[in-house]
């Protein structure tokens, strides 16, 4: 029947409720390791596909800050980063990650929480936001050059049930991302993140 492929492939997912629990830190101790995987994750205050460009800009900005600080400036980690992504069920999530030297675990956690607090409090440099909007706009055209890449881009739009102007006017959507939107996305992370150390 009509629509059965979409229903079978992607389902009719409901957005899960926002978490209300206090933050948690889970430690999996292995005294033989000299490095620790440190992760912090939380749900974003995402209200649908119109905010997907904001999630992408947030991902770029926090990923850059994390690598620049923990790897380049402080030398405490080998592969630090951050990623924010939106999902087909209508939710979005932020993940900080790092393979930190053991002496840097505390600072790594402090930094992750500091980044959440700064953005959630609106402590954003407009020039930095603009830089990452330009970066995302530039990157958005690169994966759509060959026939196969363009097909993948169109299928992705169908998967998300996006209007095609989310593709054809993507630059305008990215340009419309504001610091206030990034703050709104990150506010629910305050007090509801889950941290793992292993």
N, C-alpha and C positions, 0 to 999 in steps of 0.2 A: 504494500500500500504506500501511497504517497507519504513522504516524510519518514518512512521507516528507517532509512539509512542514517539520517541525522539522529534519530532517537536511539538507534542501536549504537552508533559510533560515539556520540557525545552525551547522550542522556539528557534528562531534564533536571539538572542539578539545582538544588536549593542552596542559597547562601547560608552557611552556618552562622549561628549567633556570635556576636563579639564576645571575647573572653572577659570574665569579671574577676578571675582569681588573682591573688597577689603574685608578684614575680617569684620565679623558682630558679634555683641554681642546682643543677645535678652534677655531681662530681663522680667520675669513674676513675679511681686511683690506680695507677700502675707505677710503682716506685722505680721500675727499671727504665722508664722512658726519660729522655732528656728534653723532649719537646711535648707540648700538649695541644691537642685540637680544641680550640675555644670557639664556641658558636653562641650567638644571641639571636633569637628570632621572635617576631611579634607580628600580629595582624595590623594592617594599615586601615585607616578610616576611608575606605574606597567605596564610592557610590555609583560605580558603573563605568561603562566603556568610555565615556567622555573624559574620565580621569586617568585613562591609561597613559597618555603622554606625560602627565605629571608623575606617575609611578616610574616611568622610564628616565625622566630627568633626575628624580630623586635617587634612583639606582646609580646613575652616572656620577652624580655629585658625591654621594657617600662612599662609593667604591674608590673614587679618586682620593678623597680625604683620608680614607683608611689606609690605602697603600702608601701614600705620601708620608703619612705620620708614622705608622708602625714599622714600615720597612725602610723607607729612605731616610727619614729624620732620626728615628730612635733605634733602628736596627734590632727590633725585638721579635721579628717574625719573618718567616720565609715566604709566606703566600697569603698575606692579609687582604681582605676585600669586603665588599658589601654588595648585595644584590636585592633589588626589589622587583617583584613580578606580580602581574595580575593573572587571575585564573578564570577558567570558563564557568565556574560556579558563582561568580560575582564577588569573590573575595580577592584580597591582595595581601602579600606578606613581604616583610623585610628580613633579611638574614645577613648578619655580620659573621665572618669566619676568619680564622687565622690558625696557622701552625706556629705556635709561639714557643720560644725557648722558655723553659720552666721559670726562670727568674723574671720573665716578662708577662706572666699570666695575669697578675694583679693589675698591671698597667693596661694590658689589653682589655680587660673587663671594664676598667675605669674609662678608657677611651670609648668603647662601644656605648656605654651609658651616657657619656658626655655628649656624643654625637646625637643620640636620641633627644636628650634634654635641650641641646642648643637649637635643633631644627624645630622641635615641638614648641619651644619658647619664641620662635620667630627670629632667632639670631642667625640671619642669613645675609650674606653680602650679595647685593643685586648683580654686581659684575660677575661673581662666581656662578650665580644662577644662569645668567645670560650665556656665559661660556659653555655650560653644559647643555643649554637649549640648542646652541649652535652645533655642538658635538652630536647631539641626537638627530638634529635635522640633516646634518651631513651624512651620518651613518645610515639614515633611513632609506636613502636611494641606492646605496652600494649593494645590498643583497637582492636587488630587483633588476638586474641587468640582463641576464640570459633568459631564454624562454622558460627554462625549468624554474629559475628563481622567481620569475614573474608569476608563473603558475602557482608556486608555493605561497607567494604573497596573496594572491587572489583566494586561494583555498583557506588561508589563515583568516581573511576577512569574513568568509562564509562561516567558518568555524565559530567565530566570535559573534556572528550575526550583525556584523558592522555594516553601516552604510558605506558605499564605495567612496564617499567624500572623506571618510577617515583615511583613505589612501591618497586620493587625488589632492586633498587639501591638508595633508599631514603637516606640512611646514607651518601652516597657519595655526593648527591645533597645538603644535609644540611651542610656537611663539606666544600662544596665549597662556602658557603655564606661568603662574605667579608664585612668589615666595609664600604668600598666604595659603595657596593650595598645597604646597609642600608641608607647611606647618599643620594644616588640617589633616593631611594624610598620616602624619606621624604622631599626632596627639594621642591616639589610643594605645600607642606603645608604652607610654609613661605608666609605670606601675603594673604592666601586664606581660612583660617579656619573659621568655624562658631561656636560660643560659645552660649550656652543657660544657663540661671540661672533661676531656678524656685523654 
